[in-house]
Amino acid sequence: EATLEGIDVGDVTLIKKVVQGYPSTMILEEVEKEAIDLVVMGSHGY
């Protein structure tokens, strides 16, 4: 939860989820299931 604290994005709802499975499959399933408009992903370069 600390990763979302202090982030001010106006009226945008932020949701943090942890799911298991193949990343591409799980991302697409969640986008469809939750009617998500935007997915933002990042990496630490590992």
PyMOL Python script that loads the backbone (N, CA, C, O; Angstrom):
from pymol import cmd

cmd.read_pdbstr("""\
ATOM      1  N   GLU A   1       0.811  -1.201   0.000  1.00  0.00           N
ATOM      2  CA  GLU A   1       0.000   0.000   0.000  1.00  0.00           C
ATOM      3  C   GLU A   1       0.852   1.261   0.000  1.00  0.00           C
ATOM      4  O   GLU A   1       0.405   2.299  -0.487  1.00  0.00           O
ATOM      5  N   ALA A   2       2.041   1.197   0.523  1.00  0.00           N
ATOM      6  CA  ALA A   2       2.902   2.374   0.577  1.00  0.00           C
ATOM      7  C   ALA A   2       3.232   2.904  -0.814  1.00  0.00           C
ATOM      8  O   ALA A   2       3.512   4.093  -0.966  1.00  0.00           O
ATOM      9  N   THR A   3       3.203   2.053  -1.823  1.00  0.00           N
ATOM     10  CA  THR A   3       3.556   2.500  -3.174  1.00  0.00           C
ATOM     11  C   THR A   3       2.529   3.462  -3.754  1.00  0.00           C
ATOM     12  O   THR A   3       2.851   4.218  -4.670  1.00  0.00           O
ATOM     13  N   LEU A   4       1.308   3.452  -3.246  1.00  0.00           N
ATOM     14  CA  LEU A   4       0.272   4.349  -3.761  1.00  0.00           C
ATOM     15  C   LEU A   4       0.058   5.568  -2.877  1.00  0.00           C
ATOM     16  O   LEU A   4      -0.682   6.476  -3.255  1.00  0.00           O
ATOM     17  N   GLU A   5       0.692   5.610  -1.703  1.00  0.00           N
ATOM     18  CA  GLU A   5       0.512   6.730  -0.787  1.00  0.00           C
ATOM     19  C   GLU A   5       1.168   7.983  -1.342  1.00  0.00           C
ATOM     20  O   GLU A   5       2.250   7.920  -1.927  1.00  0.00           O
ATOM     21  N   GLY A   6       0.522   9.103  -1.162  1.00  0.00           N
ATOM     22  CA  GLY A   6       1.085  10.378  -1.566  1.00  0.00           C
ATOM     23  C   GLY A   6       0.980  10.684  -3.048  1.00  0.00           C
ATOM     24  O   GLY A   6       1.505  11.702  -3.498  1.00  0.00           O
ATOM     25  N   ILE A   7       0.323   9.843  -3.810  1.00  0.00           N
ATOM     26  CA  ILE A   7       0.164  10.085  -5.239  1.00  0.00           C
ATOM     27  C   ILE A   7      -1.143  10.840  -5.458  1.00  0.00           C
ATOM     28  O   ILE A   7      -2.219  10.345  -5.122  1.00  0.00           O
ATOM     29  N   ASP A   8      -1.042  12.040  -6.024  1.00  0.00           N
ATOM     30  CA  ASP A   8      -2.229  12.850  -6.294  1.00  0.00           C
ATOM     31  C   ASP A   8      -2.461  12.884  -7.800  1.00  0.00           C
ATOM     32  O   ASP A   8      -1.724  13.539  -8.537  1.00  0.00           O
ATOM     33  N   VAL A   9      -3.477  12.183  -8.244  1.00  0.00           N
ATOM     34  CA  VAL A   9      -3.790  12.133  -9.673  1.00  0.00           C
ATOM     35  C   VAL A   9      -5.209  12.634  -9.946  1.00  0.00           C
ATOM     36  O   VAL A   9      -5.846  12.225 -10.917  1.00  0.00           O
ATOM     37  N   GLY A  10      -5.685  13.510  -9.093  1.00  0.00           N
ATOM     38  CA  GLY A  10      -7.016  14.080  -9.296  1.00  0.00           C
ATOM     39  C   GLY A  10      -8.106  13.054  -9.080  1.00  0.00           C
ATOM     40  O   GLY A  10      -8.151  12.402  -8.037  1.00  0.00           O
ATOM     41  N   ASP A  11      -8.987  12.904 -10.062  1.00  0.00           N
ATOM     42  CA  ASP A  11     -10.131  12.007  -9.919  1.00  0.00           C
ATOM     43  C   ASP A  11      -9.892  10.631 -10.531  1.00  0.00           C
ATOM     44  O   ASP A  11     -10.844   9.893 -10.784  1.00  0.00           O
ATOM     45  N   VAL A  12      -8.625  10.278 -10.771  1.00  0.00           N
ATOM     46  CA  VAL A  12      -8.289   8.965 -11.324  1.00  0.00           C
ATOM     47  C   VAL A  12      -8.240   7.948 -10.191  1.00  0.00           C
ATOM     48  O   VAL A  12      -7.628   8.202  -9.154  1.00  0.00           O
ATOM     49  N   THR A  13      -8.875   6.810 -10.383  1.00  0.00           N
ATOM     50  CA  THR A  13      -8.863   5.744  -9.393  1.00  0.00           C
ATOM     51  C   THR A  13      -7.653   4.848  -9.619  1.00  0.00           C
ATOM     52  O   THR A  13      -7.455   4.328 -10.717  1.00  0.00           O
ATOM     53  N   LEU A  14      -6.845   4.668  -8.577  1.00  0.00           N
ATOM     54  CA  LEU A  14      -5.683   3.787  -8.653  1.00  0.00           C
ATOM     55  C   LEU A  14      -6.009   2.461  -7.993  1.00  0.00           C
ATOM     56  O   LEU A  14      -6.549   2.433  -6.887  1.00  0.00           O
ATOM     57  N   ILE A  15      -5.687   1.367  -8.659  1.00  0.00           N
ATOM     58  CA  ILE A  15      -5.936   0.029  -8.128  1.00  0.00           C
ATOM     59  C   ILE A  15      -4.646  -0.764  -8.211  1.00  0.00           C
ATOM     60  O   ILE A  15      -3.997  -0.806  -9.257  1.00  0.00           O
ATOM     61  N   LYS A  16      -4.279  -1.388  -7.111  1.00  0.00           N
ATOM     62  CA  LYS A  16      -3.096  -2.244  -7.079  1.00  0.00           C
ATOM     63  C   LYS A  16      -3.573  -3.679  -6.911  1.00  0.00           C
ATOM     64  O   LYS A  16      -4.322  -3.983  -5.982  1.00  0.00           O
ATOM     65  N   LYS A  17      -3.139  -4.572  -7.816  1.00  0.00           N
ATOM     66  CA  LYS A  17      -3.551  -5.975  -7.767  1.00  0.00           C
ATOM     67  C   LYS A  17      -2.345  -6.873  -7.909  1.00  0.00           C
ATOM     68  O   LYS A  17      -1.361  -6.522  -8.561  1.00  0.00           O
ATOM     69  N   VAL A  18      -2.431  -8.038  -7.291  1.00  0.00           N
ATOM     70  CA  VAL A  18      -1.428  -9.083  -7.479  1.00  0.00           C
ATOM     71  C   VAL A  18      -2.173 -10.329  -7.938  1.00  0.00           C
ATOM     72  O   VAL A  18      -3.061 -10.818  -7.241  1.00  0.00           O
ATOM     73  N   VAL A  19      -1.813 -10.839  -9.106  1.00  0.00           N
ATOM     74  CA  VAL A  19      -2.434 -12.043  -9.645  1.00  0.00           C
ATOM     75  C   VAL A  19      -1.337 -12.993 -10.099  1.00  0.00           C
ATOM     76  O   VAL A  19      -0.199 -12.580 -10.323  1.00  0.00           O
ATOM     77  N   GLN A  20      -1.683 -14.260 -10.233  1.00  0.00           N
ATOM     78  CA  GLN A  20      -0.717 -15.255 -10.687  1.00  0.00           C
ATOM     79  C   GLN A  20      -1.123 -15.781 -12.049  1.00  0.00           C
ATOM     80  O   GLN A  20      -2.309 -15.947 -12.333  1.00  0.00           O
ATOM     81  N   GLY A  21      -0.139 -16.041 -12.887  1.00  0.00           N
ATOM     82  CA  GLY A  21      -0.374 -16.587 -14.211  1.00  0.00           C
ATOM     83  C   GLY A  21       0.614 -16.007 -15.200  1.00  0.00           C
ATOM     84  O   GLY A  21       1.567 -15.327 -14.821  1.00  0.00           O
ATOM     85  N   TYR A  22       0.379 -16.282 -16.466  1.00  0.00           N
ATOM     86  CA  TYR A  22       1.221 -15.718 -17.510  1.00  0.00           C
ATOM     87  C   TYR A  22       0.921 -14.226 -17.609  1.00  0.00           C
ATOM     88  O   TYR A  22      -0.243 -13.852 -17.754  1.00  0.00           O
ATOM     89  N   PRO A  23       1.932 -13.360 -17.536  1.00  0.00           N
ATOM     90  CA  PRO A  23       1.683 -11.916 -17.491  1.00  0.00           C
ATOM     91  C   PRO A  23       0.775 -11.386 -18.602  1.00  0.00           C
ATOM     92  O   PRO A  23      -0.176 -10.659 -18.317  1.00  0.00           O
ATOM     93  N   SER A  24       1.046 -11.731 -19.845  1.00  0.00           N
ATOM     94  CA  SER A  24       0.233 -11.185 -20.939  1.00  0.00           C
ATOM     95  C   SER A  24      -1.224 -11.615 -20.822  1.00  0.00           C
ATOM     96  O   SER A  24      -2.132 -10.815 -21.046  1.00  0.00           O
ATOM     97  N   THR A  25      -1.443 -12.865 -20.474  1.00  0.00           N
ATOM     98  CA  THR A  25      -2.804 -13.385 -20.325  1.00  0.00           C
ATOM     99  C   THR A  25      -3.523 -12.707 -19.171  1.00  0.00           C
ATOM    100  O   THR A  25      -4.673 -12.291 -19.314  1.00  0.00           O
ATOM    101  N   MET A  26      -2.857 -12.593 -18.030  1.00  0.00           N
ATOM    102  CA  MET A  26      -3.490 -12.018 -16.849  1.00  0.00           C
ATOM    103  C   MET A  26      -3.790 -10.533 -17.039  1.00  0.00           C
ATOM    104  O   MET A  26      -4.841 -10.053 -16.613  1.00  0.00           O
ATOM    105  N   ILE A  27      -2.878  -9.809 -17.673  1.00  0.00           N
ATOM    106  CA  ILE A  27      -3.118  -8.385 -17.920  1.00  0.00           C
ATOM    107  C   ILE A  27      -4.338  -8.203 -18.808  1.00  0.00           C
ATOM    108  O   ILE A  27      -5.212  -7.391 -18.504  1.00  0.00           O
ATOM    109  N   LEU A  28      -4.406  -8.952 -19.904  1.00  0.00           N
ATOM    110  CA  LEU A  28      -5.545  -8.828 -20.818  1.00  0.00           C
ATOM    111  C   LEU A  28      -6.854  -9.245 -20.157  1.00  0.00           C
ATOM    112  O   LEU A  28      -7.887  -8.620 -20.399  1.00  0.00           O
ATOM    113  N   GLU A  29      -6.836 -10.285 -19.329  1.00  0.00           N
ATOM    114  CA  GLU A  29      -8.051 -10.711 -18.621  1.00  0.00           C
ATOM    115  C   GLU A  29      -8.536  -9.628 -17.669  1.00  0.00           C
ATOM    116  O   GLU A  29      -9.733  -9.344 -17.617  1.00  0.00           O
ATOM    117  N   GLU A  30      -7.625  -9.020 -16.915  1.00  0.00           N
ATOM    118  CA  GLU A  30      -8.011  -7.975 -15.966  1.00  0.00           C
ATOM    119  C   GLU A  30      -8.531  -6.737 -16.690  1.00  0.00           C
ATOM    120  O   GLU A  30      -9.499  -6.124 -16.241  1.00  0.00           O
ATOM    121  N   VAL A  31      -7.904  -6.360 -17.798  1.00  0.00           N
ATOM    122  CA  VAL A  31      -8.356  -5.209 -18.583  1.00  0.00           C
ATOM    123  C   VAL A  31      -9.786  -5.424 -19.054  1.00  0.00           C
ATOM    124  O   VAL A  31     -10.617  -4.521 -18.961  1.00  0.00           O
ATOM    125  N   GLU A  32     -10.074  -6.615 -19.558  1.00  0.00           N
ATOM    126  CA  GLU A  32     -11.430  -6.908 -20.038  1.00  0.00           C
ATOM    127  C   GLU A  32     -12.425  -6.995 -18.885  1.00  0.00           C
ATOM    128  O   GLU A  32     -13.509  -6.415 -18.954  1.00  0.00           O
ATOM    129  N   LYS A  33     -12.062  -7.713 -17.832  1.00  0.00           N
ATOM    130  CA  LYS A  33     -12.968  -7.933 -16.704  1.00  0.00           C
ATOM    131  C   LYS A  33     -13.326  -6.626 -15.995  1.00  0.00           C
ATOM    132  O   LYS A  33     -14.479  -6.426 -15.616  1.00  0.00           O
ATOM    133  N   GLU A  34     -12.354  -5.744 -15.815  1.00  0.00           N
ATOM    134  CA  GLU A  34     -12.567  -4.510 -15.058  1.00  0.00           C
ATOM    135  C   GLU A  34     -12.865  -3.299 -15.945  1.00  0.00           C
ATOM    136  O   GLU A  34     -13.016  -2.189 -15.436  1.00  0.00           O
ATOM    137  N   ALA A  35     -12.951  -3.497 -17.270  1.00  0.00           N
ATOM    138  CA  ALA A  35     -13.187  -2.405 -18.228  1.00  0.00           C
ATOM    139  C   ALA A  35     -12.178  -1.272 -18.015  1.00  0.00           C
ATOM    140  O   ALA A  35     -12.551  -0.105 -17.897  1.00  0.00           O
ATOM    141  N   ILE A  36     -10.916  -1.634 -17.970  1.00  0.00           N
ATOM    142  CA  ILE A  36      -9.825  -0.694 -17.711  1.00  0.00           C
ATOM    143  C   ILE A  36      -9.507   0.090 -18.983  1.00  0.00           C
ATOM    144  O   ILE A  36      -9.429  -0.476 -20.074  1.00  0.00           O
ATOM    145  N   ASP A  37      -9.324   1.407 -18.823  1.00  0.00           N
ATOM    146  CA  ASP A  37      -9.013   2.288 -19.948  1.00  0.00           C
ATOM    147  C   ASP A  37      -7.513   2.467 -20.170  1.00  0.00           C
ATOM    148  O   ASP A  37      -7.080   2.708 -21.297  1.00  0.00           O
ATOM    149  N   LEU A  38      -6.720   2.353 -19.109  1.00  0.00           N
ATOM    150  CA  LEU A  38      -5.293   2.632 -19.209  1.00  0.00           C
ATOM    151  C   LEU A  38      -4.519   1.711 -18.283  1.00  0.00           C
ATOM    152  O   LEU A  38      -4.875   1.551 -17.115  1.00  0.00           O
ATOM    153  N   VAL A  39      -3.467   1.111 -18.802  1.00  0.00           N
ATOM    154  CA  VAL A  39      -2.572   0.276 -18.001  1.00  0.00           C
ATOM    155  C   VAL A  39      -1.197   0.929 -18.047  1.00  0.00           C
ATOM    156  O   VAL A  39      -0.664   1.201 -19.123  1.00  0.00           O
ATOM    157  N   VAL A  40      -0.627   1.179 -16.870  1.00  0.00           N
ATOM    158  CA  VAL A  40       0.710   1.755 -16.775  1.00  0.00           C
ATOM    159  C   VAL A  40       1.606   0.728 -16.110  1.00  0.00           C
ATOM    160  O   VAL A  40       1.306   0.245 -15.018  1.00  0.00           O
ATOM    161  N   MET A  41       2.711   0.395 -16.772  1.00  0.00           N
ATOM    162  CA  MET A  41       3.655  -0.574 -16.213  1.00  0.00           C
ATOM    163  C   MET A  41       5.037   0.037 -16.203  1.00  0.00           C
ATOM    164  O   MET A  41       5.379   0.858 -17.054  1.00  0.00           O
ATOM    165  N   GLY A  42       5.816  -0.371 -15.243  1.00  0.00           N
ATOM    166  CA  GLY A  42       7.189   0.110 -15.153  1.00  0.00           C
ATOM    167  C   GLY A  42       8.114  -1.026 -14.772  1.00  0.00           C
ATOM    168  O   GLY A  42       7.683  -2.139 -14.474  1.00  0.00           O
ATOM    169  N   SER A  43       9.391  -0.714 -14.790  1.00  0.00           N
ATOM    170  CA  SER A  43      10.393  -1.711 -14.439  1.00  0.00           C
ATOM    171  C   SER A  43      11.556  -1.011 -13.757  1.00  0.00           C
ATOM    172  O   SER A  43      11.871   0.145 -14.038  1.00  0.00           O
ATOM    173  N   HIS A  44      12.176  -1.741 -12.863  1.00  0.00           N
ATOM    174  CA  HIS A  44      13.384  -1.236 -12.217  1.00  0.00           C
ATOM    175  C   HIS A  44      14.609  -1.630 -13.027  1.00  0.00           C
ATOM    176  O   HIS A  44      15.734  -1.315 -12.637  1.00  0.00           O
ATOM    177  N   GLY A  45      14.409  -2.305 -14.132  1.00  0.00           N
ATOM    178  CA  GLY A  45      15.517  -2.705 -14.980  1.00  0.00           C
ATOM    179  C   GLY A  45      16.165  -4.017 -14.597  1.00  0.00           C
ATOM    180  O   GLY A  45      17.280  -4.310 -15.028  1.00  0.00           O
ATOM    181  N   TYR A  46      15.476  -4.812 -13.788  1.00  0.00           N
ATOM    182  CA  TYR A  46      16.056  -6.093 -13.365  1.00  0.00           C
ATOM    183  C   TYR A  46      15.978  -7.098 -14.476  1.00  0.00           C
ATOM    184  O   TYR A  46      16.415  -8.237 -14.310  1.00  0.00           O
TER     185      TYR A  46
END
""", "prot")
cmd.dss("prot")
cmd.show_as("cartoon", "prot")
cmd.util.cbc("prot")
cmd.orient("prot")
